[in-house]
Amino acid sequence: MKYTRAELETVIREWESGPTWENVEARTDLLRVRATLPERERMTLFYLCQGLLAKEIAQKLLVSPRTAATLVRETQANVLRKLNEGASA
């Protein structure tokens, strides 16, 4: 399955509420990709799935808000790329 940025953001936003029939495949794919991420990106994804904003992630990771915002964007882009690579393979 190919994913859009909006679909990825929905899965991340709904993570805390648990799996549903609609998102179980996406959650499984996200867990598969998570295992391939560097530690900093895994932590960023973890915090995103908890519903934290970039400013809050900055506090958790002890980085500036600007660095956290960049990290969030890069993590989302990397996860999306890896999800879609797996879908086309």
RASULUR-V476627 format. One record per pair of residues at least 12 apart in sequence whose C-alpha atoms are under 7 Angstrom apart, sorted by the first residue. I is the first residue (numbers start at 1). J is the second residue. If there is no record, write none. Layout:
{{I J} {I J}}
This chain:
{{1 87} {2 84} {2 87} {3 80} {3 84} {5 80} {11 23} {11 26} {11 27} {12 48} {12 49} {13 49} {13 51} {15 49} {16 49} {16 50} {29 83} {33 79} {33 82} {33 83} {41 75} {44 72} {54 68} {54 69} {54 72} {55 68}}
